[in-house]
Amino acid sequence: MIAYFVMECAVDSRIPTYSGGLGILAGDTLQSFADLEVPAVCITLLWKNGFTDQKLSNDGTQLDSIQKWDVERYMQPTNIKIKMPLGDKDITITAYKYTIESTKGDNEIEAYFLTPDVPENDHETRKICDRLYVEGGLTRLKQEIILGIGGYEMLKALNYRPFLYHINESHSAFLIASLMKDMNDLNRVKSRVVFTTHTPIPAAFDRFEMKDVAGMLGRYCDKQVLYYIYQEKLGDNDELNLSWLAIKNAKNVAAVSRKHKFVSEQIFEGYRLKYVTNGIHHIKWASPHHKMLYAKYIKGWEEDPNLLRDVACIPDNEFAQAHIISKEALVEMVNSESDVSFIPEDFTIAMAKRITHYKRNNLILSNPNKLIEIAEKKGNIQIIFAGKAHPADSDGLAMIKSIHNASQYIASKTKKIKIAFLENYNIHKAGIILAGVDLWLNNPVRPLEASGTSGMKASLNGVPNFSVLDGWWLEACMEGINGWGIGPKPAWTDLSYSDDVQDSNDIYGKLEFNILDLYYKNFSDYLKIMKMAVSTIAPHFNTHRMVSEYVTDLYLTGIIMCYLEHEKAGVCDM
Ligand SMILES: *Cc1c(COP(=O)(O)O)cnc(C)c1O
C-alpha cells in the first residue's frame, strides 16, 4: 500500500479543498490509482472554508469571502478520533472519508480528509484548518504537523500499514519524525519515503524556526530526533526547512518535469533527482463532445490513452464540430457571466490559472496598443481571463486590477477585441474554458513553472498551446506543429529568467504573423495543428503514464527493499 500525502486535494468539483495545480494533480493521480488498481490511500486536510469565493468589484478589486460547503453531504465521517500533543495542548483530530471510484466502477481508492474541528478541542484549535495556505504565524506549522504526524497516526488507527509514504510537496514531511519514532533506523525510514518536489522557488519552501518546531513537537518526539533526521543540529533561531527535511530522508526523489529536475538539482546541491513529468486524467478532462468522438473512433482510449495517437482517423468535419459545440458552450457561459458579448466565430484565447506574480497573467495586455493594431490588421480577438489571487498576495491582487484597467482601455479604443474576466475559476469552469477556446495561453516566468498541467488539458481537447518553453511544454512543444512556444528555447540546465519584453514581443509577433492568419485564412491548416495537439500530447501527458512511471521508477525500489528487509528478518513469505 502506498500512502499518498498531500496538502490539498481536488476530488470533486463541488468540494473546494484546493487552490490550483497541486490539488488538481492529486485528484487526477488518485483517479489513475483507482483505474490502474494501484493499492494506495490518500491523506490530506479538510479545508472547511475552501480557498476563496471570488467576486470582482467594478474597479477590478478582488473581494473575498468564505467558500462554505457542506462536508457531510459529500464525505463520510469515520468517527475515529485520535489524540496528539500539539504544543502545550492535547488535541483531537478526526477524518472524513471520500471514496474515489475507478472509471469502470470496479475499484476504489480512499482519501481521508483530516480535521481538528471537533467538540473536544478549544475554539482556536478547531479553526487551525479553516483556510488553505495561511501565511506566517504558527498556524501553518500546526496544519503541517496535523497533516504529517496526524496523518501518520490516523493511518495506524485505521489499520493501514503502508509500505511507502509518498510526500507530495514537503508540507507533510513531519511524517518522517513519526517513522523515525516507530522504526528507529534512519536507513529503514529512508527506504519507505518517496518525495516529489513541486516548486522550483526556494523562497516558497516552508521553513520554521527550530524553537517553534520543538515547542510544537516537543511532547511527541524529542528535539534530538529532529536533529537526527535533519542531520544537523539547529540553533533555536535556525530554520528547519521542510523541503530539505524531505530530501534528506527520501530514498527516491522526483521532480515534476525534466527541466524541473535540473532546476531542483541546483537547489538541492549534492542530490540526484529523478523526474516524472506530471499528467492529467484524460477521461476527466475530455469535454463531453470529445469523449463521444473518441469513443466513436478510438475504441479503448479510456483504458489506454496511448491510443489517442490515432486521432488522424477522425474525419476533419467531425473533429471541427466537437470544437464548435464546445466553443458555443463557452460563449454562452461568458455571455451569461459578464457584460461582454462573445461570438463563436471570433478567435478566442484563454489565460486561466491562479493569479500570481510569476504566472504573468497580464502579459498579453502589456502593450495594449500593439494588441489593438494586430486585431485591426488580422482579425477579431476575444480573450478570457480567469483565476483567483490568494487573498494575501498583493502582487496577484494588483495583477487582477491591471487586467481590469487594460481591458477598459482596450474597450474604449476598439470593438475588435473583447475581454472577459470570469470570476471564481474552478474545475468546472476550467473544463468549459479549456475545451472551448482556440488557443491556450500560458506565459509564466521561466524556469519557475515546475511542470504545469492546464496546457495538457487543452491539448487533449484539440486546443493548441501557446506557452513559455518551460516545464512540461519544453518536452512536448513541436513549434508550429502541435502549438507554439513563447520566448527562447532554453537548454535543460539553463536557469536564466525570462525577459518580459522579449516574451511579450514574441506573443505579439506570433499572433500577428503565424496564428491569426492561420486561423482566419487557412483554417484547415489550423485544424491540423489542433489534431496534432491531441495525437502528440495526449498519449504521453496523462496520469495513467505518470502513475506507471511512479510505480516502476520510484515505488518499486522501496517495495523491494522492504521485502528484502522482511526476508532478512524471516518474517516475509511474499
Ligand atoms: C489544471 C488546473 C490548474 C493548474 O493549472 P496550471 O496552468 O498548470 O497552473 C489550476 N486550477 C484549475 C481549476 C485547473 O483545472
The ligand as an ORCA input file, in Angstrom:
! r2SCAN-3c Opt
* xyz 0 1
  C      -5.427     22.394    -14.250
  C      -5.848     23.419    -13.303
  C      -4.899     24.227    -12.659
  C      -3.425     24.131    -12.938
  O      -3.137     24.989    -13.998
  P      -1.666     25.392    -14.469
  O      -1.886     26.368    -15.564
  O      -0.979     24.166    -14.923
  O      -1.013     26.011    -13.283
  C      -5.361     25.182    -11.761
  N      -6.670     25.337    -11.497
  C      -7.608     24.589    -12.096
  C      -9.044     24.806    -11.758
  C      -7.233     23.611    -13.025
  O      -8.173     22.859    -13.614
*
